[in-house]
Amino acid sequence: MRIKAIYLVMAAVVALASCEEKKTGTMESKQVCVSDSLAKMIEVDTARESAMKNELNLTGEVSFDENNVVKVFPFASGQVMKVNVSLGDKVTAGQVLAVIRSADVAGNYSDLTSAKADLAISKRQLQQAEYLYKNGISSERDYTEAKENYNKAVAADNKLREQIAINGGGNTNAAGTLVVKAPRSGYIVEKNITSGNYIRPDNGSSMFTISDMKDVWIKANVFESDIAKVRVGYTAHITTLAYPGKVFTGKVDNVGSVLDSDSKVLTVRISLPNPDMLLKPEMFTNVMVSNNEAAQAVAIPAGAVVFDSGKNYVVIYRDKCNLSVREVNVIKSVEDTTYVAAGIKPGERVISKNQLLLYNALVGD
């Protein structure tokens, strides 16, 4: 069937009515007419004045949105006894992430026990001093001193309770066990502890980072020569090896101010929604940043251009029997549009589909 279709196309070309030869620009061409059958196979588009699109291809990788994450820090120093999650796991709010045995927590409970005893003693002493003072047996000074001692014991007890609350509160016990729970639902995008690790009190790094991954960042590298081609607000189209043919669309929301001292590249950040959770942190991406430049040019469909012997041509269509081949000066092609500097004017029509058949008929021997 495919061979038969090729023969039919060739027959349609041969069936074009040939007339006298004429010159078009610098190319000799024949006058031909488009038959009714061929008219159904071609498409005609009109050249138009348009702002030129610019296109910049970059490489980058997926990162979680750092403005929409929760970092879980250790409440106290100690040894990690158990870790229940791995990198990438989905967790729910309140789920146990890890268990830590902490001498600090055990010490707080021990101090709280002593503070409770001191509070009970100072309370009894206050009651006794108040009774003696009201009955004229002891001085006001003794009563005031007992009251101050009681207030100090209350303050010490409250301080230890608040400290325990800060260090995990209901997630701790007197044995020094600290249970680390997820403060929100999401995915574990960073995990910095393993079972057996010892967490020091001066360690400022987080144990876990949780993100809902509904929005992600793409961090891409821009060479110094291309910095002027990227600005905040430009549209970016992202493709990945994992999902061939699928294009994700986002916006440039941050352009770095400092070049990397080693690679001499500038980092730009692209934000985009990730509702289906397809994009994963550290996934490699290809990024195409596009924008409309202020410069104007004549735009035609990219499929209308015929490249032959190092030059670019288009087939000009005036009517069914008024066709010609014309050389054009191509500035660049972006997506499915070609921008032309000379050779065609706005309003002129070109063949944009199967134009090669007509081109060969017009310039062939």
Secondary structure, DSSP 8 states (H G I E B T S, - for coil): -HHHHHHHHHHHHHTS-EEEEEEETTEEEEEE---HHHHTT-EEEE-EEEEEEEEEEEEEEEEE-TTSEEEE--SS-EEEEEE---TT-EE-TT-EEEEEE-HHHHHHHHHHHHHHHHHHHHHHHHHHHHHHHHTTSS-HHHHHHHHHHHHHHHHHHHHHHHHHHHTTGGGB-TT-EEEEE-SS-EEEEEE---TT-EE-TT--S-SEEEE--SEEEEEEEEEGGGGGG--TT-EEEEEESSSTT--EEEEEEEE-SS--TTT-EEEEEEEEE-TT----TT-EEEEEEEEEEEEEEEEEEGGG-EEETTEEEEEEEEETTEEEEEEEEEEEEETTEEEEEES--TT-EEEEESHHHHHHHHH--
